[in-house]
Amino acid sequence: MNDHIYCDDFGTIAVTGPIVRFELMVHSLTEKDSEGKPKSVVQQQIIMPIDGFLRAASRIQASVQDLEKKGIISRAPPKDAAKRS
């Protein structure tokens, strides 16, 4: 395996029948938003069957939970949690 694809984020995720398409976004080196920050632009698109997408989503969630258990990441409380207390 020699090809690597980098992305900063996912863009639009669209489901059409049994197919899921989602955009891989990168921060542009040349395009800026109104605040002068790099704009996110579509780099590539992944197209896969919905069952494959669901398996991938489950694996990603398991990885996130593993990172939390190891203390590598922690989730911030919801922004409105302070209002509930």
LINNORQUI-V328463 format. One record per residue. N is the residue number from 1. RES is the residue in three letters. SS is DSSP state (~ for helix, > for strand, _ for the rest). D_LAST is the distance of its C-alpha to the last C-alpha in Angstrom with 1 decimal. Layout:
n->N res->RES ss->SS d_last->D_LAST
n->N res->RES ss->SS d_last->D_LAST
This chain:
n->1 res->MET ss->_ d_last->50.9
n->2 res->ASN ss->_ d_last->51.3
n->3 res->ASP ss->_ d_last->49.2
n->4 res->HIS ss->_ d_last->45.7
n->5 res->ILE ss->_ d_last->43.3
n->6 res->TYR ss->_ d_last->40.5
n->7 res->CYS ss->_ d_last->37.5
n->8 res->ASP ss->_ d_last->34.4
n->9 res->ASP ss->> d_last->32.6
n->10 res->PHE ss->> d_last->33.2
n->11 res->GLY ss->> d_last->34.1
n->12 res->THR ss->> d_last->34.7
n->13 res->ILE ss->> d_last->34.8
n->14 res->ALA ss->> d_last->37.2
n->15 res->VAL ss->> d_last->38.4
n->16 res->THR ss->> d_last->41.9
n->17 res->GLY ss->_ d_last->43.1
n->18 res->PRO ss->_ d_last->43.1
n->19 res->ILE ss->> d_last->42.7
n->20 res->VAL ss->> d_last->39.6
n->21 res->ARG ss->> d_last->40.1
n->22 res->PHE ss->> d_last->37.6
n->23 res->GLU ss->> d_last->38.2
n->24 res->LEU ss->> d_last->38.0
n->25 res->MET ss->> d_last->37.0
n->26 res->VAL ss->> d_last->38.0
n->27 res->HIS ss->> d_last->37.4
n->28 res->SER ss->> d_last->40.6
n->29 res->LEU ss->> d_last->42.8
n->30 res->THR ss->> d_last->44.3
n->31 res->GLU ss->> d_last->41.9
n->32 res->LYS ss->> d_last->39.2
n->33 res->ASP ss->_ d_last->36.5
n->34 res->SER ss->_ d_last->36.2
n->35 res->GLU ss->_ d_last->34.3
n->36 res->GLY ss->_ d_last->37.1
n->37 res->LYS ss->_ d_last->35.1
n->38 res->PRO ss->> d_last->37.0
n->39 res->LYS ss->> d_last->36.7
n->40 res->SER ss->> d_last->36.0
n->41 res->VAL ss->> d_last->39.2
n->42 res->VAL ss->> d_last->40.3
n->43 res->GLN ss->> d_last->42.4
n->44 res->GLN ss->> d_last->43.2
n->45 res->GLN ss->> d_last->42.3
n->46 res->ILE ss->> d_last->41.9
n->47 res->ILE ss->> d_last->43.2
n->48 res->MET ss->> d_last->42.8
n->49 res->PRO ss->> d_last->42.9
n->50 res->ILE ss->~ d_last->39.7
n->51 res->ASP ss->~ d_last->40.1
n->52 res->GLY ss->~ d_last->40.5
n->53 res->PHE ss->~ d_last->37.4
n->54 res->LEU ss->~ d_last->35.3
n->55 res->ARG ss->~ d_last->36.8
n->56 res->ALA ss->~ d_last->36.0
n->57 res->ALA ss->~ d_last->32.4
n->58 res->SER ss->~ d_last->32.0
n->59 res->ARG ss->~ d_last->33.7
n->60 res->ILE ss->~ d_last->31.4
n->61 res->GLN ss->~ d_last->28.3
n->62 res->ALA ss->~ d_last->29.9
n->63 res->SER ss->~ d_last->30.6
n->64 res->VAL ss->~ d_last->27.0
n->65 res->GLN ss->~ d_last->25.9
n->66 res->ASP ss->~ d_last->28.8
n->67 res->LEU ss->~ d_last->27.8
n->68 res->GLU ss->~ d_last->24.2
n->69 res->LYS ss->~ d_last->25.9
n->70 res->LYS ss->_ d_last->28.2
n->71 res->GLY ss->_ d_last->25.5
n->72 res->ILE ss->_ d_last->27.2
n->73 res->ILE ss->_ d_last->24.2
n->74 res->SER ss->_ d_last->20.5
n->75 res->ARG ss->_ d_last->18.2
n->76 res->ALA ss->_ d_last->15.5
n->77 res->PRO ss->_ d_last->12.0
n->78 res->PRO ss->_ d_last->12.0
n->79 res->LYS ss->_ d_last->11.9
n->80 res->ASP ss->_ d_last->9.4
n->81 res->ALA ss->~ d_last->6.8
n->82 res->ALA ss->~ d_last->5.5
n->83 res->LYS ss->~ d_last->5.6
n->84 res->ARG ss->~ d_last->3.8
n->85 res->SER ss->_ d_last->0.0
